[in-house]
């Protein structure tokens, strides 16, 4: 009855006695090998193993079966058309009521397509890993050169400002813009996820790059708040412009920058913490450059024309 049922199984099956000698195979086995029933008996089945796999395969069988343990292994078996295929062997012992092994049963599954697909996938993964490594190396080199070039630009601007005092305010603005770009470029060396920048680190570093008489303070949340690099760069330029240009009338008054985050949106508040020295000076509105950058950064600017000049930047879509 067992043999009749096993002959209907879609996988190749075999049976060995307690001496590990094959005494039966099913029809699926014979269909796979294209050999006769008699050829597979005893150790005849080893003839279809690939020469490079035969010794290791037989040793694995002997060791595992001698211990009465179930086991599995992969090896090459010759199909009826002469092609060697990867086959998964799964073997279990059958024990009597006294715990003695009487027989071993094995099932063999053709896994050649799966093995080759995994090999092809592994090859692709290795190629991609090599490509990423080369890209990272190139990116690091580009970053190094960009950083050096930006530093050179800042040095030239500084030299020009010292030689032409009348141009210092305008050159200071330009230098601030370059520093904003340099900071974003530096943070890109170690991005989080899809090239993101932590605003809690980014904003105070921008404040430090602005040269003014009074200090600029910063308050932010206790945990990172990430923003996509594509938006963070124009945001940095906006912050630099507001700190350096729009609030220039408060140059001798401390400024405070605060960052708040709630329900997927952020708010940046920049305000002067006192009266400006020149009370007759006219408040400056955000420049045309700032207004153009707000679209790129996804930012809306709210101007509060009160005694303590204040700008509120509303940022949505941070998650």
Secondary structure, DSSP 8 states (H G I E B T S, - for coil): -HHHHHTT-SSEEEEEETTS-EEEE-HHHHHHH---HHHHTBTGGGGGB-HHHHHHHHHHHHHHHHTT--EEEEEEEE-TTS-EEEEEEEEEEEE-TTS-EEEEEEEEEE-HHHHHHHHHHHHHHHHHHHHHHHHHHHHHHHHHHHHHHHHHHHHHHHHHHHH-GGGHHHHHHHHHHHHHHHHHHHHGGG-BTTTEEEHHHHHHHHHHTS--SS-EEEE--SS--EEEHHHHHHHHHHHHHIIIIITGGGTTS-EEEEEEEETTEEEEEEEESS--S-TT-------HHHHHHHHHHTEEEEEE-SSS-EEEEEE----
